[in-house]
Amino acid sequence: MAKTSTRSARIEARISPEALSIVRRAAEIQGRSISDFIVAAAQDAARRTVSETQHIRLTIAEHERVMNLLRNPPPPTPAWKRAEKAHRKLIRESK
């Protein structure tokens, strides 16, 4: 029974002969076609990029500072109080 392909989109890229050579060699090492190798590499890079933007990484010192500010917030500034008042007014008017 033939395997049904789920691929429905196409992308194209122009690369230097040197880049193609190394990609071809890497694909051969993994026993993949060049196309499969490029798609897998692009998906891995895309997943890493998305993951990096969805997670905030803090040093221990930064983490401790954030936690301290959450436990002991500074008093509101005049600008904060004006913003809070404007927000309350906006919410009342939108109801």
Order of alpha helices (4+ residues) and beta strands (2+ residues): alpha-alpha-alpha-alpha
